[in-house]
């Protein structure tokens, strides 16, 4: 029996400058589905990236009525835990519904969104063949940077490329440096429900 478990959790506020802040959410995937390159993954995404994903999926699957995202209200207050959790729940429900549709599961953008930290622009470039790496390469590269074992962590420290920890992508174009990967992912989803 194939399964896909998705958890949207751990909202974090990030300050862009003195006027602008945003919240991103950890997306944890655990699956045995053959559709996925990696069976577990963990990335962080912000609301506007979910909006981009929904638009791209809708344009590629015109006949499917996609689920709605939680509404973007001008009254959203990122300091209000109820508002933040309501949005988190809505994002999780959105992904749960999308992951039940075989046609949507065939969209490479969805896999890059769920299993890499590539920006929307880099995901588009990858899917349209404008990069030196394939979708599978990008997912494997992200997974290798995101390993959680001591020996591999030690190897990762030797291979730092010195990019800023807030960078969206490294010079390779395969996502963030190992400095910015640590999204606090837990190996087992069973211990944490949100």
VMD Tcl script that draws the C-alpha trace (Angstrom):
set ca {
  {0.00 0.00 0.00}
  {1.56 3.29 -1.11}
  {1.39 6.26 1.23}
  {2.54 9.85 1.29}
  {2.66 11.63 4.63}
  {3.10 15.39 4.53}
  {3.45 17.65 7.57}
  {3.59 21.43 7.44}
  {5.00 22.60 10.76}
  {7.44 24.82 12.65}
  {6.54 28.30 11.35}
  {9.47 30.71 11.67}
  {9.53 34.46 11.23}
  {12.36 35.99 9.17}
  {13.15 39.68 8.99}
  {14.04 40.85 5.48}
  {14.71 44.44 6.50}
  {13.43 46.93 9.07}
  {9.98 47.02 7.40}
  {9.40 43.56 5.98}
  {9.17 40.14 7.58}
  {7.83 36.81 6.40}
  {7.06 33.38 7.82}
  {8.23 30.14 6.34}
  {7.10 26.63 7.18}
  {8.87 23.31 7.31}
  {7.45 20.73 4.88}
  {8.25 17.17 5.91}
  {7.56 14.33 3.47}
  {7.66 10.62 4.28}
  {6.56 8.20 1.57}
  {7.06 4.83 -0.04}
  {5.58 6.05 -3.34}
  {7.53 5.29 -6.49}
  {6.65 8.81 -7.69}
  {9.20 10.32 -5.29}
  {12.96 10.37 -5.81}
  {13.58 10.60 -2.06}
  {11.47 8.74 0.49}
  {11.95 11.39 3.19}
  {12.68 15.06 2.76}
  {12.39 18.33 4.59}
  {12.38 21.84 3.14}
  {11.23 25.29 4.20}
  {8.83 27.32 2.06}
  {7.02 30.62 2.45}
  {3.44 31.43 1.51}
  {4.23 33.14 -1.79}
  {6.06 30.00 -2.96}
  {2.88 28.00 -2.31}
  {1.00 30.59 -4.40}
  {3.53 30.11 -7.23}
  {3.21 26.31 -6.99}
  {-0.57 26.42 -7.18}
  {-0.48 28.72 -10.24}
  {2.00 26.47 -12.06}
  {0.11 23.27 -11.23}
  {-3.15 24.84 -12.38}
  {-1.67 26.01 -15.68}
  {-0.38 22.48 -16.37}
  {-3.53 20.64 -15.29}
  {-6.27 22.84 -16.69}
  {-9.06 20.28 -16.27}
  {-8.37 19.68 -12.58}
  {-9.90 21.93 -9.95}
  {-7.04 22.51 -7.52}
  {-7.75 22.99 -3.83}
  {-7.57 26.52 -2.52}
  {-4.77 27.92 -0.43}
  {-5.69 29.64 2.82}
  {-6.87 33.11 1.87}
  {-4.31 35.89 1.89}
  {-6.03 38.40 4.11}
  {-4.80 41.95 4.77}
  {-5.64 41.29 8.43}
  {-3.13 38.42 8.71}
  {-0.94 39.09 11.73}
  {2.27 37.08 11.92}
  {2.47 37.86 15.65}
  {-0.89 36.16 16.21}
  {-0.29 32.42 16.85}
  {-3.90 31.62 15.83}
  {-3.48 33.30 12.42}
  {-0.15 31.56 11.82}
  {-1.47 28.14 12.82}
  {-4.63 28.58 10.74}
  {-2.46 29.29 7.68}
  {-0.18 26.34 8.50}
  {-3.21 24.01 8.67}
  {-4.51 25.37 5.36}
  {-1.15 24.83 3.67}
  {-0.99 21.25 4.98}
  {-4.53 20.50 3.74}
  {-3.61 21.98 0.34}
  {-0.59 19.67 0.01}
  {-2.48 16.62 1.30}
  {-5.13 17.07 -1.42}
  {-2.60 17.71 -4.18}
  {-0.59 14.61 -3.26}
  {-3.67 12.43 -3.78}
  {-3.90 13.31 -7.48}
  {-1.83 11.13 -9.84}
  {-1.74 13.77 -12.58}
  {-0.41 16.45 -10.22}
  {2.14 13.97 -8.84}
  {3.63 13.75 -12.33}
  {4.54 17.47 -12.29}
  {8.28 17.97 -11.74}
  {7.71 21.39 -10.16}
  {5.84 19.73 -7.30}
  {8.77 17.42 -6.59}
  {11.31 20.25 -6.74}
  {9.08 22.33 -4.44}
  {8.79 19.50 -1.89}
  {12.31 18.08 -2.04}
  {14.73 20.94 -2.79}
  {15.24 24.54 -1.69}
  {15.44 25.82 -5.27}
  {13.75 29.17 -5.84}
  {10.70 29.27 -8.15}
  {12.91 30.76 -10.89}
  {15.45 27.93 -10.54}
  {12.66 25.32 -10.48}
  {11.26 26.71 -13.74}
  {14.70 26.71 -15.33}
  {15.32 23.12 -14.23}
  {11.94 21.84 -15.47}
  {12.35 23.57 -18.84}
  {15.83 22.07 -19.36}
  {17.76 25.34 -18.99}
  {20.07 23.97 -16.29}
  {22.99 21.54 -16.38}
  {21.21 19.37 -13.80}
  {18.01 17.34 -14.03}
  {15.13 17.30 -11.55}
  {16.49 14.06 -10.04}
  {20.01 15.57 -9.83}
  {18.66 18.59 -7.94}
  {16.76 16.40 -5.47}
  {19.75 14.10 -4.88}
  {22.10 17.07 -4.46}
  {19.79 18.68 -1.90}
  {19.47 15.37 -0.02}
  {23.24 14.90 0.06}
  {23.67 18.41 1.52}
  {20.92 17.74 4.07}
  {22.30 14.52 5.57}
  {22.05 14.19 9.32}
  {24.87 11.75 10.16}
  {28.06 12.83 12.00}
  {30.54 11.61 9.37}
  {28.64 13.26 6.55}
  {28.18 16.45 8.59}
  {31.95 16.54 9.09}
  {32.52 16.07 5.35}
  {29.99 18.82 4.65}
  {31.90 21.27 6.87}
  {35.09 20.63 4.87}
  {33.24 21.42 1.66}
  {31.65 24.75 2.63}
  {31.55 27.21 -0.19}
  {31.35 30.30 2.02}
  {27.98 31.56 0.89}
  {25.85 33.66 3.18}
  {23.53 31.63 5.38}
  {20.52 33.53 4.05}
  {21.29 32.76 0.42}
  {18.56 31.17 -1.65}
  {20.92 29.40 -4.01}
  {24.56 28.46 -4.20}
  {26.84 29.13 -7.13}
  {26.05 25.66 -8.46}
  {22.40 26.63 -8.85}
  {21.42 23.49 -6.96}
  {19.92 25.21 -3.96}
  {21.38 26.63 -0.78}
  {24.77 25.95 0.66}
  {25.09 23.46 3.49}
  {25.07 26.45 5.85}
  {21.45 27.26 5.07}
  {20.14 23.70 4.85}
  {19.53 23.03 8.52}
  {15.78 23.36 8.76}
  {15.54 21.44 12.01}
  {14.15 18.33 10.37}
  {13.48 15.38 12.57}
  {14.15 11.92 11.23}
  {10.90 10.45 12.54}
  {7.51 12.05 11.90}
  {5.89 9.83 14.50}
  {7.28 11.78 17.44}
  {5.82 15.13 16.39}
  {2.30 16.00 15.38}
  {1.36 19.62 14.82}
}
mol new
graphics top color blue
foreach p $ca { graphics top sphere $p radius 0.5 }
foreach p [lrange $ca 0 end-1] q [lrange $ca 1 end] { graphics top cylinder $p $q radius 0.2 }
display resetview
